[in-house]
Amino acid sequence: MSGSVSLRRGPRLWVLLPAAALMSTATIVLTATDPAMAATPAGTYAYVTNTGSASVSVVDTGTDSVIATVPVGTEPVGIAADPGDARVYVTNSISNTVSVIDTANNTVAATIPVGRQPQAIALTPDGAHAYVTNDGSSTVSIIDTATTSVVATIPVGAGPEGTAVAADNLHAYVTNTAGASVSVIDTATNAVTATIAVGQIPVGIAVSRDSQRVYVANYGSGTVSVIDPAAATVSATIPVGNHPHSLAISPTGARVYVSNSADGTISVIDTASNAVTANIVVGSQPKQIGLTPDGSHAYVANYGSANVMAVNVTTGAITATIAVGTAPLGVAIGTIKPAATTLVAGSATLSLLPLGVAGLNAKLTSNGSPVSGQQIAFTATDGTRLCTAVTAANGRATCNSAPGLLTTVGVLLGGYTATFTATRQYLGSTAHGAIRLL
């Protein structure tokens, strides 16, 4: 124990979860019928660490509902989503590990030992490495995500909590709560190249999209420090609410959102003027904030309310309140993209008596595997709909048609088109098939 602030708890004298309550938390066991065992549909998800439940809630932002609860290590705190959307990484502060969640089926694919009391985690823009702050070790563990192993350990200041990696991938930044400072790590050499003094008990940290500004939430000072990375100095100090904890930067870089844990609010900072333009009331003890890719909504973990609130950041309206586990703290937003598909059409036969086309067919696959239960439309070259069919277990759809004479002549000469229209889960595809005379 370093005696510094825990990202989960805030100052250790301020609020603590009873150890007995943590120890008595029930273990969640997934069965074959649990939603987490099925393939996760494409879409945008908020992944929430429940520090008191030893789990991660997976929230579908399209429906604002929890679709899965994933058991992880004891007292999960920090969380980060892989830019490639295949994995989510979770720090377990009591287990001294990082859980790696496979987002395709919402199960833990690997567990990585790190330093003592891991807190925040940040991924490089290419997803190749993860930086983990170890509060109890005063170090940062660097994980190679391909091998899921620690490849370097870097000494930093006392009580490291927050971390962020710049979009240009040149530097990682770490808040040192006991040292009222930020350590700057050169990602090429994995060495600390500068230490910048900021406010008291700095916790959350975020880097602008252009890597030109670093924002630090000073929990003990009620301020946000704005760092100029080129000069390695603080260029502005912005008063916000009480006990600011975490930050998120809008996709355009025009706004910074700051959670004020003691006030139950989110301060909105205009980055052009470095001034607070609004305060949005949320739940009890708000912690981390996750922004949707378009920046329209923020998902805020309310540590004291056991819920996550979806906030329309333009209007400040709460659009949903979603119950999750006990003491939610970390939020990461990830998007699972629709899978690419391949459609291959075969040949059908044309009979004159009676006039008709038999055996229009196509096979739908994704990543080489057949896709069942999807509708395929078969059309003539003039756009006339011939018939539709649903793919079977082998991915094949077959149907017959009795078009008019002109259309029949057209398909005999030009063949037919099979079309699979995109769904939430799959990208669309088309194929051309031939017609032969029976």
C-alpha positions in Angstrom: 0.0 0.0 0.0 1.5 3.3 -1.1 -0.7 5.5 1.0 -1.9 7.3 -2.1 -5.3 7.6 -3.6 -6.9 4.5 -5.1 -8.7 5.1 -8.4 -11.5 2.9 -7.0 -11.9 4.5 -3.7 -10.9 8.1 -4.0 -8.9 9.2 -0.9 -8.6 6.3 1.4 -9.9 8.3 4.3 -13.0 9.3 2.3 -14.8 6.2 1.3 -14.0 2.6 1.6 -15.9 -0.6 0.8 -16.0 -2.9 3.8 -13.5 -5.8 3.3 -16.1 -8.3 4.4 -18.5 -7.1 1.7 -15.9 -7.6 -0.9 -15.0 -11.0 0.4 -18.6 -12.1 0.5 -19.4 -11.1 -3.1 -20.9 -14.1 -4.9 -19.0 -15.7 -7.8 -20.9 -15.4 -11.1 -20.8 -18.5 -13.2 -21.7 -18.5 -16.9 -23.6 -21.4 -18.3 -24.2 -22.4 -21.9 -27.6 -20.5 -21.8 -26.1 -17.3 -20.6 -26.1 -14.4 -23.1 -22.3 -14.0 -22.7 -21.7 -17.4 -24.2 -23.4 -16.5 -27.5 -21.8 -14.5 -30.3 -22.1 -10.8 -29.4 -24.1 -8.9 -32.1 -22.3 -6.1 -33.9 -22.9 -2.7 -32.2 -21.4 -0.2 -29.7 -21.0 -1.4 -26.1 -20.1 0.2 -22.8 -18.0 -2.1 -20.7 -18.3 -1.3 -17.0 -16.1 -2.5 -14.1 -18.1 -3.4 -11.0 -15.5 -3.2 -8.2 -17.7 -4.7 -5.5 -19.0 -7.5 -7.7 -15.8 -8.7 -9.3 -17.4 -8.4 -12.7 -17.8 -6.4 -15.9 -21.2 -5.4 -17.2 -21.6 -5.3 -20.9 -24.1 -2.6 -21.9 -25.6 -2.5 -25.4 -25.7 1.3 -26.2 -28.4 0.7 -28.9 -30.9 -0.6 -26.3 -29.2 0.7 -23.1 -29.5 -2.7 -21.5 -27.0 -5.1 -20.0 -26.5 -8.1 -22.3 -23.8 -9.9 -20.3 -22.0 -9.9 -17.0 -18.5 -11.3 -17.1 -16.7 -12.5 -14.0 -13.1 -11.2 -13.7 -10.6 -10.8 -10.8 -11.2 -9.3 -7.4 -11.9 -5.6 -7.3 -11.8 -4.7 -11.0 -11.0 -1.0 -11.5 -9.5 0.2 -14.8 -10.7 -0.9 -18.3 -9.7 -0.3 -21.9 -11.1 -1.4 -25.2 -8.9 -2.7 -28.0 -8.9 -0.4 -31.0 -9.4 -3.5 -33.1 -12.6 -4.3 -31.0 -11.6 -7.9 -30.3 -10.6 -7.5 -26.7 -11.3 -5.5 -23.5 -8.6 -5.3 -20.8 -9.5 -5.0 -17.1 -7.2 -4.3 -14.1 -8.0 -6.3 -11.0 -6.6 -4.3 -8.1 -6.7 -7.0 -5.4 -5.8 -9.9 -7.6 -2.9 -8.0 -9.1 -3.8 -9.1 -12.6 -5.3 -8.0 -15.8 -8.2 -9.9 -17.3 -8.5 -10.1 -21.1 -12.1 -10.3 -22.3 -12.9 -11.7 -25.7 -15.6 -9.4 -26.9 -17.0 -11.9 -29.5 -18.4 -14.1 -26.7 -17.8 -12.0 -23.5 -15.6 -14.5 -21.8 -12.1 -14.1 -20.2 -9.5 -15.3 -22.7 -6.4 -14.7 -20.6 -5.2 -13.4 -17.1 -2.0 -11.5 -16.9 0.0 -11.0 -13.6 1.2 -7.4 -13.2 2.3 -5.2 -10.2 0.6 -4.6 -6.9 -2.8 -2.8 -6.9 -3.1 -2.2 -10.7 -5.4 0.7 -11.3 -5.7 2.3 -14.8 -4.9 0.8 -18.2 -4.4 2.4 -21.5 -3.7 0.9 -25.0 -1.5 2.2 -27.7 -3.3 3.4 -30.8 -2.4 0.2 -32.6 -3.4 -1.9 -29.7 0.0 -3.6 -29.6 0.8 -2.6 -26.0 -1.1 -1.8 -22.8 0.2 0.4 -20.0 -0.9 -0.5 -16.5 -0.4 1.7 -13.4 0.5 -0.3 -10.3 -0.4 1.8 -7.3 1.2 -0.5 -4.7 4.4 -0.8 -6.7 4.9 2.7 -8.0 5.5 1.2 -11.4 3.9 0.8 -14.8 3.7 -2.6 -16.4 3.8 -2.7 -20.2 1.9 -5.6 -21.7 2.5 -7.1 -25.2 -1.0 -7.8 -26.2 0.0 -10.3 -28.8 1.7 -12.5 -26.2 -0.5 -11.4 -23.3 2.7 -11.0 -21.2 4.5 -8.1 -19.4 7.5 -7.1 -21.4 8.7 -4.1 -19.3 8.2 -2.6 -15.9 8.9 1.2 -15.4 9.4 2.9 -12.1 7.3 6.1 -11.9 6.2 8.4 -9.1 4.4 7.4 -5.9 0.9 6.1 -6.1 0.4 6.0 -9.9 -3.2 5.9 -10.8 -4.4 7.3 -14.2 -2.6 6.7 -17.5 -3.1 7.7 -21.2 -1.2 7.2 -24.4 -1.0 9.9 -27.0 -2.6 9.3 -30.4 0.8 9.8 -32.0 2.1 6.9 -29.9 5.2 8.9 -28.8 4.4 9.3 -25.1 2.4 7.7 -22.3 1.4 9.8 -19.3 0.9 8.7 -15.7 -0.6 10.6 -12.7 1.2 10.1 -9.5 -1.3 10.8 -6.7 1.2 10.9 -3.8 3.6 13.1 -5.8 1.2 15.6 -7.2 2.8 15.0 -10.6 2.6 13.4 -14.0 5.3 11.1 -15.3 6.0 11.3 -19.1 7.1 8.0 -20.6 8.9 7.8 -24.0 7.2 4.8 -25.6 10.2 4.0 -27.8 12.6 3.6 -24.9 10.1 2.9 -22.0 11.9 5.5 -19.9 10.5 8.4 -17.9 11.7 11.6 -19.7 10.0 14.2 -17.6 8.0 14.7 -14.4 5.5 17.6 -14.4 4.0 19.1 -11.2 0.2 19.4 -11.3 -2.5 19.8 -8.6 -3.0 17.7 -5.5 -3.9 14.0 -5.8 -4.1 13.9 -9.6 -6.2 10.9 -10.7 -7.7 10.9 -14.2 -5.8 11.9 -17.3 -6.6 12.3 -21.0 -4.7 13.4 -24.2 -6.2 15.4 -26.9 -6.7 13.8 -30.3 -3.9 15.9 -31.8 -1.6 15.0 -28.9 -1.0 18.7 -28.3 -2.7 18.9 -24.8 -2.9 16.7 -21.8 -5.7 17.2 -19.3 -5.3 16.0 -15.6 -8.1 15.8 -13.0 -6.7 17.0 -9.7 -8.9 15.2 -7.1 -7.5 17.0 -4.1 -7.5 20.5 -5.7 -10.8 20.6 -7.5 -9.1 21.6 -10.7 -8.0 20.4 -14.1 -4.4 21.0 -15.2 -3.8 21.5 -18.9 -0.3 20.4 -19.9 1.6 21.5 -22.9 3.6 18.4 -23.8 6.1 20.2 -26.0 7.1 22.4 -23.1 6.4 19.8 -20.4 4.7 22.5 -18.3 1.2 23.3 -17.1 -0.3 26.0 -19.4 -3.6 26.4 -17.7 -5.5 25.4 -14.5 -9.3 25.2 -14.7 -11.5 25.2 -11.5 -14.2 22.5 -11.7 -16.3 20.7 -9.1 -15.3 18.9 -5.9 -13.1 15.8 -6.2 -12.7 15.6 -10.0 -11.9 12.0 -10.9 -11.9 11.2 -14.6 -12.0 12.9 -17.9 -13.1 12.3 -21.5 -12.4 14.4 -24.6 -14.9 14.8 -27.4 -14.0 13.4 -30.8 -13.6 17.0 -32.2 -11.5 18.0 -29.2 -13.8 21.0 -28.5 -14.9 19.8 -25.1 -13.5 17.9 -22.1 -15.9 16.2 -19.7 -14.9 15.9 -16.1 -16.6 13.8 -13.4 -16.9 15.5 -10.0 -17.2 12.7 -7.6 -18.2 14.7 -4.5 -20.8 16.8 -6.4 -22.5 14.2 -8.5 -21.9 16.3 -11.6 -20.0 16.4 -15.0 -18.3 19.6 -15.8 -18.1 20.5 -19.5 -14.9 22.4 -20.4 -14.7 24.5 -23.6 -11.1 23.7 -24.8 -10.8 27.0 -26.7 -11.4 29.1 -23.7 -10.4 26.7 -20.9 -13.6 27.5 -19.1 -16.5 25.4 -17.7 -19.6 26.1 -19.8 -22.0 23.7 -18.1 -22.4 21.2 -15.2 -24.6 18.1 -15.8 -26.2 16.5 -12.8 -25.7 12.7 -12.8 -25.7 10.0 -10.0 -23.8 9.5 -6.8 -20.0 9.6 -6.9 -19.5 9.6 -10.7 -16.2 8.1 -11.8 -15.1 7.2 -15.3 -16.8 8.5 -18.5 -17.0 6.7 -21.8 -18.0 8.6 -25.0 -19.7 7.0 -27.9 -17.7 7.1 -31.2 -19.8 10.0 -32.5 -19.4 11.9 -29.3 -23.1 12.3 -28.8 -23.5 10.4 -25.6 -21.5 9.9 -22.4 -21.8 6.8 -20.3 -21.0 7.7 -16.7 -20.3 5.1 -14.0 -22.0 6.2 -10.7 -20.0 4.5 -8.1 -22.4 5.2 -5.3 -25.6 4.5 -7.3 -24.7 1.1 -8.7 -25.7 2.3 -12.1 -24.5 3.8 -15.4 -26.2 6.8 -16.9 -26.4 7.6 -20.6 -26.1 11.4 -21.1 -26.9 13.4 -24.2 -23.9 15.7 -24.0 -25.5 18.3 -26.3 -28.7 18.8 -24.2 -27.4 17.5 -20.8 -30.4 15.2 -20.6 -30.1 11.8 -18.9 -31.4 9.4 -21.6 -31.1 6.1 -19.6 -30.2 4.8 -16.2 -28.9 1.3 -16.3 -28.5 -0.9 -13.3 -25.1 -2.7 -13.2 -23.1 -4.3 -10.4 -21.9 -3.0 -7.1 -19.7 0.1 -7.1 -19.2 0.6 -10.8 -16.1 2.6 -11.6 -14.4 2.1 -15.0 -16.1 2.6 -18.4 -14.7 1.7 -21.8 -16.6 2.0 -25.1 -16.0 -0.6 -27.8 -17.6 -1.2 -31.2 -18.0 -4.7 -32.7 -18.2 -4.3 -36.5 -20.5 -6.3 -38.7 -18.7 -9.4 -40.1 -17.9 -9.5 -43.8 -19.7 -12.1 -45.9 -19.1 -13.9 -49.2 -22.0 -15.0 -51.4 -21.5 -17.6 -54.2 -24.2 -18.3 -56.7 -24.5 -21.5 -58.6 -26.4 -22.3 -61.8 -30.1 -22.8 -62.2 -32.1 -24.5 -64.9 -34.8 -23.1 -67.3 -37.6 -25.3 -68.5 -39.9 -24.4 -71.3 -42.9 -26.6 -70.4 -43.9 -25.5 -68.0 -42.1 -22.2 -68.3 -40.0 -21.5 -65.2 -36.6 -21.4 -63.5 -35.7 -24.1 -61.0 -32.9 -24.3 -58.5 -31.9 -20.7 -58.1 -29.2 -21.0 -55.4 -26.5 -19.2 -53.5 -24.3 -20.0 -50.5 -23.6 -17.4 -47.8 -20.4 -17.6 -45.7 -18.5 -15.4 -43.2 -14.9 -16.1 -42.5 -15.3 -19.4 -44.3 -18.1 -20.6 -42.1 -21.7 -21.0 -43.4 -24.3 -18.4 -42.3 -27.8 -19.7 -41.7 -31.1 -18.0 -41.2 -30.4 -15.1 -43.6 -32.7 -14.1 -46.5 -31.3 -14.1 -50.0 -33.1 -12.3 -52.8 -32.8 -13.6 -56.4 -33.4 -11.1 -59.2 -33.3 -11.0 -63.0 -31.0 -8.7 -64.9 -33.9 -6.3 -65.5 -34.4 -6.1 -61.7 -37.5 -8.3 -61.6 -37.7 -10.2 -58.3 -37.6 -13.9 -59.0 -37.9 -15.4 -55.5 -36.4 -15.2 -52.0 -35.1 -18.0 -49.7 -33.6 -18.3 -46.3 -30.1 -19.9 -45.9 -30.1 -23.4 -44.3 -27.5 -24.7 -41.8 -25.0 -25.2 -44.6 -25.5 -21.5 -45.7 -27.3 -22.4 -48.9 -30.5 -20.8 -50.0 -32.5 -22.3 -52.9 -35.8 -21.4 -54.6 -37.8 -21.7 -57.9 -39.5 -19.0 -60.0 -42.0 -18.8 -62.8 -41.5 -15.3 -64.3 -43.0 -13.9 -67.5 -41.7 -14.7 -70.9 -39.6 -11.6 -71.4 -38.0 -12.0 -67.9 -37.4 -15.7 -68.7 -35.5 -14.8 -71.9 -33.6 -12.2 -70.0 -32.3 -14.6 -67.3 -31.5 -17.2 -70.0 -29.2 -14.7 -71.7 -27.9 -12.8 -68.7 -28.3 -15.1 -65.7 -29.5 -13.9 -62.3 -28.2 -12.0 -59.2 -28.3 -13.2 -55.7 -28.3 -10.5 -53.0 -27.8 -10.6 -49.2 -28.7 -7.3 -47.7 -26.6 -6.1 -44.7 -27.9 -6.7 -41.2 -26.6 -5.6 -37.8 -24.5 -8.7 -37.6 -23.3 -9.0 -41.2 -22.2 -6.9 -44.1 -24.1 -7.4 -47.4 -22.8 -9.2 -50.5 -23.9 -10.1 -54.0 -23.2 -12.8 -56.6 -24.0 -13.6 -60.2 -25.4 -17.0 -61.2 -25.9 -18.6 -64.6 -29.0 -20.2 -66.2 -28.9 -23.2 -68.4 -31.6 -24.7 -70.6 -33.0 -27.9 -69.3 
